Amino acid sequence: MPKLSRCKTLSMILLALPLAACGKGAASPGDEAAGPATAEVSVIEARSETITLFDELPGRVAAFRTAEIRPQVGGIIEKRLFEDGAEVAVDQPLFRINPAPFEADVAIAAAALQRAEAILRNANEKFERARALVERNTASRASSEAAAADVAQADAGVAEAAATLRRRQVDLDLATVRSPIAGQVGLALASEGALVSTSSTSALANVQQIDRIYVDLRQPASQIDTLNALAASGALEDASAVPVPIVMASGKPYPHAGRALFFDTSVDPSTGNVTVRVEVSNPERLLLPGMYVRARLPRGIRRDAILVPQEAVVRDPGGGPQLVVLDADGQGARRDVTLGETVKGRTIVASGLKAGESVVVLGQDRVADGVTLTAVPFVASQPRT
């Protein structure tokens, strides 16, 4: 390139530099109007409420009542009188044992009673005659006394024969095996033609009442001491009247809540647990004996409790819990708090927070000195369970 052209090009570049510098240093029209820094956060207003504290424990379902159907007389089963799995009523016949031997025993006992009654009538007549002779001084008093003794003996014979007849009638009635309770009968464990006896260890069938059931829970015995200490301090109220929610094995909530009946009076030495029995209504027969479920056993009622979502809790460098609380000017500040139990995704704030204060749930990292916070209501992303 000629020397003159290079000089001309360099001169043009040097002239353009001041113009570029001036354009770069010019302020934009919006910079002078910019206000203080702001940030949007999600908040809730702290409120006091009454909550129930629960321990979720595994439990096993037991029938409200169970009856093993056993024969009280021996013999051959003549007929089964129910269908497997049917609902039966109190005193409903279930089996019929061949009644012929018992009918014969009843007839023999009835004949013995008639004979005893005839003997008694004869003894009474002899006594009346002996007494008349004694009154006319034609017989000794000893003969009258002997006749009276015969009457007493004959009367005892009648009583014995009547008792034997009743016993034989009871045996005849027991030849029809009945259900002592109302409920659902299971599989028949004996069929027609089977020989049964009162010494047999096997039941003929089982009847269970399951329109109401029990759920037996296992709770650590140490929890009883904790509950007693909390009750003594006034921090925990009696929860005996609070319903006990049940969760089925599938994870679905059971439609009927239970009622805690009692704690067992002894502790299992191998596990250190005590049994808690819960009574539950079961009209749909959804719970069957032997099933495993979970029960949320209430351990007290906390009044005037303040709860915050778990997302609202932050930690200081030492791991201590803190909440970000807004003041009236929209400024946020971290505050040390003491936390309690977590209930359905919310944590109890035992101290450090008052009802009516605004707590930041989402956006705590945007809080800084000089930053004004714009509060919007917090909406949970999904239902709490």
C-alpha positions as a printed NumPy array, in Angstrom:
array([[   0.   ,    0.   ,    0.   ],
       [   1.366,    3.489,   -0.76 ],
       [   2.611,    5.443,    2.198],
       [   0.108,    8.24 ,    1.59 ],
       [  -2.882,    5.881,    1.743],
       [  -1.697,    4.367,    5.046],
       [  -1.461,    7.788,    6.631],
       [  -4.945,    8.703,    5.465],
       [  -6.446,    5.535,    6.929],
       [  -4.724,    6.067,   10.291],
       [  -6.058,    9.626,   10.45 ],
       [  -9.636,    8.394,    9.988],
       [  -9.285,    5.844,   12.787],
       [  -7.966,    8.436,   15.203],
       [ -10.863,   10.753,   14.423],
       [ -13.391,    7.982,   15.068],
       [ -12.064,    7.017,   18.529],
       [ -13.322,   10.135,   20.421],
       [ -16.76 ,    9.712,   18.878],
       [ -16.951,    6.073,   20.004],
       [ -15.786,    7.005,   23.477],
       [ -18.474,    9.649,   23.742],
       [ -21.164,    7.179,   22.669],
       [ -20.03 ,    4.587,   25.227],
       [ -20.074,    6.97 ,   28.172],
       [ -23.53 ,    8.407,   27.534],
       [ -26.125,    7.47 ,   30.158],
       [ -29.34 ,    5.749,   29.035],
       [ -32.565,    7.693,   29.651],
       [ -33.883,    5.072,   32.151],
       [ -30.808,    4.98 ,   34.391],
       [ -31.51 ,    8.263,   36.112],
       [ -35.122,    7.163,   36.911],
       [ -34.212,    3.727,   38.391],
       [ -35.586,    3.234,   41.977],
       [ -34.456,    1.021,   44.927],
       [ -33.989,   -2.74 ,   44.397],
       [ -37.059,   -4.962,   44.913],
       [ -37.689,   -8.729,   45.023],
       [ -40.808,  -10.874,   45.103],
       [ -41.269,  -13.486,   47.848],
       [ -44.055,  -15.855,   48.888],
       [ -45.266,  -15.336,   52.443],
       [ -47.843,  -16.567,   54.914],
       [ -49.321,  -14.899,   57.96 ],
       [ -48.556,  -16.803,   61.134],
       [ -51.719,  -17.85 ,   62.955],
       [ -52.363,  -19.788,   66.126],
       [ -54.555,  -22.888,   65.934],
       [ -55.47 ,  -26.054,   67.794],
       [ -53.836,  -29.211,   66.46 ],
       [ -53.8  ,  -32.863,   67.401],
       [ -50.45 ,  -34.621,   67.702],
       [ -50.275,  -38.189,   66.399],
       [ -47.975,  -41.195,   66.487],
       [ -48.407,  -43.411,   63.424],
       [ -48.098,  -47.026,   64.555],
       [ -48.5  ,  -50.415,   62.855],
       [ -51.364,  -52.548,   64.091],
       [ -53.105,  -55.839,   63.489],
       [ -56.851,  -56.338,   63.066],
       [ -58.682,  -58.677,   65.458],
       [ -62.344,  -59.705,   65.457],
       [ -64.62 ,  -58.024,   67.951],
       [ -65.798,  -61.467,   69.109],
       [ -64.795,  -64.968,   68.049],
       [ -66.624,  -68.219,   68.815],
       [ -65.264,  -71.683,   68.118],
       [ -68.185,  -73.965,   67.396],
       [ -67.606,  -77.206,   69.324],
       [ -69.942,  -80.13 ,   70.096],
       [ -71.15 ,  -80.533,   73.66 ],
       [ -72.442,  -84.041,   73.007],
       [ -70.935,  -86.828,   70.965],
       [ -72.394,  -88.481,   67.905],
       [ -72.582,  -88.563,   64.127],
       [ -73.181,  -85.278,   62.274],
       [ -76.438,  -85.744,   60.426],
       [ -76.612,  -82.413,   58.588],
       [ -74.799,  -79.107,   58.138],
       [ -77.249,  -76.194,   58.324],
       [ -75.276,  -73.209,   56.942],
       [ -73.345,  -72.004,   53.908],
       [ -69.671,  -71.136,   54.203],
       [ -69.142,  -67.41 ,   54.772],
       [ -72.795,  -66.697,   55.592],
       [ -74.011,  -64.248,   58.217],
       [ -75.552,  -66.086,   61.151],
       [ -77.714,  -64.903,   64.037],
       [ -77.509,  -65.724,   67.728],
       [ -78.74 ,  -69.292,   68.413],
       [ -78.968,  -70.092,   64.709],
       [ -78.566,  -73.876,   64.124],
       [ -75.293,  -74.793,   62.396],
       [ -75.027,  -78.596,   62.736],
       [ -77.426,  -81.37 ,   63.699],
       [ -76.034,  -84.434,   65.416],
       [ -78.09 ,  -87.644,   65.137],
       [ -80.687,  -87.119,   67.904],
       [ -82.015,  -90.697,   68.151],
       [ -79.843,  -91.789,   71.114],
       [ -80.73 ,  -88.645,   73.042],
       [ -84.431,  -89.032,   72.31 ],
       [ -84.261,  -92.556,   73.743],
       [ -82.512,  -91.25 ,   76.869],
       [ -85.252,  -88.656,   77.282],
       [ -87.924,  -91.356,   77.04 ],
       [ -86.145,  -93.51 ,   79.651],
       [ -85.804,  -90.531,   82.013],
       [ -89.485,  -89.65 ,   81.552],
       [ -90.517,  -93.21 ,   82.451],
       [ -88.308,  -93.123,   85.564],
       [ -89.987,  -89.914,   86.609],
       [ -93.42 ,  -91.475,   86.224],
       [ -92.342,  -94.443,   88.363],
       [ -90.978,  -92.109,   91.056],
       [ -94.195,  -90.109,   91.061],
       [ -96.24 ,  -93.343,   91.468],
       [ -94.059,  -94.373,   94.423],
       [ -94.601,  -90.953,   95.964],
       [ -98.383,  -91.221,   95.63 ],
       [ -98.356,  -94.663,   97.26 ],
       [ -96.172,  -93.39 ,  100.121],
       [ -98.532,  -90.487,  100.715],
       [-101.543,  -92.843,  100.926],
       [ -99.754,  -95.103,  103.408],
       [ -98.823,  -92.105,  105.502],
       [-102.42 ,  -90.862,  105.595],
       [-103.66 ,  -94.266,  106.72 ],
       [-100.977,  -94.56 ,  109.404],
       [-101.792,  -91.105,  110.749],
       [-105.513,  -91.97 ,  110.967],
       [-104.76 ,  -95.129,  112.908],
       [-102.535,  -93.233,  115.318],
       [-105.325,  -90.736,  115.966],
       [-107.694,  -93.637,  116.855],
       [-104.98 ,  -95.199,  119.023],
       [-105.048,  -98.374,  116.945],
       [-101.451,  -98.057,  115.678],
       [ -98.196,  -96.986,  117.206],
       [ -96.618,  -93.622,  116.565],
       [ -93.536,  -95.413,  115.204],
       [ -95.51 ,  -96.75 ,  112.229],
       [ -96.641,  -93.207,  111.409],
       [ -93.086,  -91.926,  111.527],
       [ -91.886,  -94.719,  109.261],
       [ -94.619,  -93.829,  106.75 ],
       [ -93.524,  -90.162,  106.859],
       [ -89.931,  -91.23 ,  106.12 ],
       [ -91.133,  -93.254,  103.135],
       [ -92.91 ,  -90.13 ,  101.818],
       [ -89.758,  -88.041,  102.133],
       [ -87.728,  -90.721,  100.366],
       [ -90.243,  -91.   ,   97.554],
       [ -90.305,  -87.199,   97.185],
       [ -86.514,  -87.179,   96.806],
       [ -86.831,  -89.887,   94.169],
       [ -89.203,  -87.72 ,   92.177],
       [ -86.81 ,  -84.752,   92.362],
       [ -83.917,  -86.946,   91.182],
       [ -85.92 ,  -88.379,   88.302],
       [ -87.062,  -84.892,   87.243],
       [ -83.462,  -83.623,   87.251],
       [ -82.345,  -86.607,   85.16 ],
       [ -85.104,  -85.89 ,   82.655],
       [ -84.015,  -82.268,   82.376],
       [ -80.406,  -83.353,   81.842],
       [ -81.417,  -85.756,   79.089],
       [ -83.512,  -83.042,   77.481],
       [ -80.497,  -80.709,   77.533],
       [ -78.425,  -83.359,   75.744],
       [ -81.162,  -83.683,   73.137],
       [ -81.207,  -79.905,   72.626],
       [ -77.412,  -79.857,   72.329],
       [ -77.614,  -82.309,   69.472],
       [ -78.471,  -79.206,   67.454],
       [ -75.246,  -77.146,   67.508],
       [ -76.039,  -73.434,   67.511],
       [ -74.03 ,  -70.231,   67.136],
       [ -73.538,  -68.424,   70.458],
       [ -72.942,  -65.063,   68.728],
       [ -74.053,  -63.178,   65.651],
       [ -71.417,  -62.817,   62.972],
       [ -69.898,  -64.357,   59.877],
       [ -69.251,  -68.085,   59.837],
       [ -66.131,  -69.362,   58.148],
       [ -65.425,  -72.649,   56.416],
       [ -67.075,  -75.775,   57.787],
       [ -64.39 ,  -77.931,   59.393],
       [ -66.597,  -81.02 ,   59.634],
       [ -69.091,  -82.557,   57.246],
       [ -72.035,  -84.952,   57.354],
       [ -71.113,  -88.372,   58.605],
       [ -68.241,  -87.205,   60.788],
       [ -68.036,  -88.618,   64.303],
       [ -67.623,  -85.859,   66.872],
       [ -67.042,  -85.963,   70.608],
       [ -66.73 ,  -83.529,   73.466],
       [ -63.047,  -84.431,   73.926],
       [ -62.11 ,  -83.413,   70.374],
       [ -59.611,  -80.539,   70.065],
       [ -60.904,  -79.443,   66.653],
       [ -63.737,  -76.969,   66.162],
       [ -66.58 ,  -77.655,   63.758],
       [ -66.483,  -74.047,   62.471],
       [ -65.597,  -70.52 ,   63.578],
       [ -67.924,  -67.525,   63.835],
       [ -66.479,  -64.014,   64.016],
       [ -68.251,  -60.75 ,   64.674],
       [ -66.545,  -58.224,   62.389],
       [ -69.103,  -55.426,   62.041],
       [ -66.855,  -53.958,   64.714],
       [ -63.206,  -54.879,   65.016],
       [ -60.194,  -54.2  ,   67.188],
       [ -56.849,  -52.863,   66.023],
       [ -54.05 ,  -53.806,   68.407],
       [ -51.113,  -51.389,   68.275],
       [ -47.643,  -51.612,   69.766],
       [ -46.27 ,  -48.451,   71.331],
       [ -42.902,  -48.032,   73.1  ],
       [ -43.353,  -47.912,   76.838],
       [ -41.005,  -44.908,   76.945],
       [ -43.679,  -42.909,   75.152],
       [ -45.954,  -43.28 ,   78.17 ],
       [ -43.368,  -41.525,   80.341],
       [ -43.087,  -38.733,   77.767],
       [ -46.845,  -38.275,   77.688],
       [ -47.072,  -38.209,   81.479],
       [ -44.305,  -35.593,   81.675],
       [ -45.962,  -33.406,   79.049],
       [ -49.343,  -33.741,   80.756],
       [ -47.819,  -32.8  ,   84.115],
       [ -46.258,  -29.691,   82.568],
       [ -49.567,  -28.642,   81.017],
       [ -48.141,  -28.745,   77.492],
       [ -50.289,  -31.713,   76.517],
       [ -53.958,  -32.338,   77.093],
       [ -55.841,  -35.594,   77.38 ],
       [ -56.428,  -37.195,   73.97 ],
       [ -58.716,  -40.055,   75.015],
       [ -61.716,  -38.553,   73.226],
       [ -59.88 ,  -37.812,   69.961],
       [ -60.679,  -40.153,   67.007],
       [ -57.952,  -42.501,   65.779],
       [ -57.56 ,  -42.364,   61.953],
       [ -56.805,  -45.696,   60.276],
       [ -54.706,  -46.184,   57.12 ],
       [ -55.261,  -49.427,   55.205],
       [ -52.452,  -51.628,   53.921],
       [ -52.897,  -50.127,   50.439],
       [ -52.163,  -46.666,   51.838],
       [ -55.739,  -45.45 ,   51.461],
       [ -57.436,  -43.845,   54.455],
       [ -60.102,  -46.012,   56.086],
       [ -63.519,  -44.278,   56.059],
       [ -64.219,  -44.775,   59.778],
       [ -62.064,  -43.486,   62.612],
       [ -61.436,  -45.626,   65.659],
       [ -61.573,  -45.022,   69.392],
       [ -58.732,  -45.884,   71.754],
       [ -59.994,  -48.136,   74.536],
       [ -57.057,  -48.807,   76.852],
       [ -53.338,  -49.391,   77.297],
       [ -52.276,  -52.846,   78.404],
       [ -51.207,  -53.07 ,   82.024],
       [ -47.95 ,  -54.884,   81.26 ],
       [ -44.906,  -54.273,   79.058],
       [ -43.525,  -56.892,   76.704],
       [ -40.054,  -57.59 ,   78.18 ],
       [ -38.618,  -58.642,   74.79 ],
       [ -39.589,  -55.477,   72.907],
       [ -40.308,  -52.876,   75.58 ],
       [ -43.704,  -52.152,   73.995],
       [ -47.212,  -51.94 ,   75.392],
       [ -50.375,  -52.887,   73.526],
       [ -52.97 ,  -50.246,   72.747],
       [ -56.416,  -51.53 ,   71.7  ],
       [ -58.513,  -49.417,   69.31 ],
       [ -62.151,  -50.169,   68.499],
       [ -63.216,  -49.434,   64.899],
       [ -66.587,  -49.654,   63.165],
       [ -66.462,  -52.012,   60.156],
       [ -69.921,  -52.075,   58.512],
       [ -68.532,  -52.634,   54.997],
       [ -66.304,  -55.528,   56.17 ],
       [ -63.26 ,  -53.826,   54.619],
       [ -61.036,  -54.861,   57.512],
       [ -60.648,  -58.575,   58.192],
       [ -59.026,  -60.268,   61.177],
       [ -55.311,  -60.734,   60.665],
       [ -54.835,  -57.714,   58.392],
       [ -52.042,  -55.249,   59.102],
       [ -52.933,  -51.548,   59.088],
       [ -51.473,  -48.306,   60.395],
       [ -53.216,  -46.154,   62.968],
       [ -52.518,  -42.535,   63.808],
       [ -52.778,  -42.672,   67.566],
       [ -53.395,  -39.263,   69.161],
       [ -51.024,  -38.401,   71.949],
       [ -52.44 ,  -35.019,   72.862],
       [ -53.969,  -31.748,   71.762],
       [ -51.84 ,  -28.627,   71.418],
       [ -53.721,  -25.353,   71.658],
       [ -52.551,  -21.938,   70.366],
       [ -49.867,  -23.6  ,   68.259],
       [ -48.177,  -21.643,   65.443],
       [ -47.216,  -23.701,   62.394],
       [ -45.24 ,  -22.813,   59.259],
       [ -44.585,  -24.817,   56.088],
       [ -41.367,  -26.8  ,   56.183],
       [ -40.121,  -24.771,   53.192],
       [ -40.049,  -21.671,   55.377],
       [ -37.332,  -23.04 ,   57.671],
       [ -33.743,  -22.055,   56.833],
       [ -30.549,  -22.811,   58.713],
       [ -27.783,  -20.621,   60.068],
       [ -24.118,  -21.595,   59.532],
       [ -24.26 ,  -23.644,   62.712],
       [ -27.365,  -25.558,   61.566],
       [ -29.791,  -23.733,   63.864],
       [ -33.333,  -23.146,   62.573],
       [ -34.313,  -19.669,   61.397],
       [ -37.268,  -17.954,   59.756],
       [ -37.258,  -14.883,   57.514],
       [ -39.824,  -12.438,   58.898],
       [ -41.061,   -9.308,   57.115],
       [ -41.515,   -6.013,   58.934],
       [ -44.047,   -3.281,   58.162],
       [ -41.641,   -1.613,   55.666],
       [ -41.273,   -4.734,   53.564],
       [ -37.786,   -5.492,   54.822],
       [ -36.894,   -9.072,   55.681],
       [ -34.663,  -10.314,   58.471],
       [ -33.614,  -13.715,   59.7  ],
       [ -34.771,  -14.716,   63.174],
       [ -33.707,  -17.61 ,   65.367],
       [ -36.599,  -19.867,   66.359],
       [ -37.238,  -23.085,   68.281],
       [ -39.102,  -25.781,   66.393],
       [ -41.38 ,  -28.562,   67.58 ],
       [ -43.088,  -31.473,   65.862],
       [ -43.955,  -31.609,   62.17 ],
       [ -47.635,  -32.183,   61.406],
       [ -48.752,  -32.865,   57.817],
       [ -45.872,  -30.971,   56.252],
       [ -46.002,  -28.056,   58.679],
       [ -43.669,  -27.471,   61.594],
       [ -44.669,  -26.116,   64.99 ],
       [ -42.751,  -22.996,   66.012],
       [ -42.323,  -23.369,   69.756],
       [ -40.746,  -19.929,   70.27 ],
       [ -39.452,  -16.956,   68.28 ],
       [ -42.591,  -16.202,   66.269],
       [ -45.873,  -14.487,   67.095],
       [ -49.278,  -14.792,   65.518],
       [ -49.889,  -12.117,   62.882],
       [ -46.297,  -11.862,   61.656],
       [ -45.48 ,  -12.47 ,   57.983],
       [ -43.08 ,  -15.323,   57.271],
       [ -41.261,  -15.813,   53.954],
       [ -41.816,  -19.329,   52.625],
       [ -40.193,  -19.064,   49.195],
       [ -37.503,  -16.585,   48.129],
       [ -35.469,  -16.348,   51.344],
       [ -32.276,  -16.052,   49.263],
       [ -33.509,  -12.732,   47.839],
       [ -33.52 ,  -11.06 ,   51.244],
       [ -30.672,   -8.539,   51.563],
       [ -29.988,   -5.119,   53.075],
       [ -31.707,   -2.384,   51.122],
       [ -33.909,   -4.766,   49.15 ],
       [ -37.635,   -4.098,   49.446],
       [ -39.664,   -7.306,   49.32 ],
       [ -42.946,   -7.604,   47.452],
       [ -45.058,  -10.192,   49.25 ],
       [ -47.405,  -12.561,   47.446],
       [ -49.467,  -15.261,   49.213],
       [ -47.836,  -18.666,   49.408],
       [ -49.705,  -21.468,   47.628],
       [ -48.698,  -25.058,   48.36 ],
       [ -47.595,  -26.906,   45.246],
       [ -49.391,  -30.122,   46.238],
       [ -51.801,  -31.283,   48.935],
       [ -50.294,  -32.173,   52.294],
       [ -50.952,  -35.642,   53.673]])
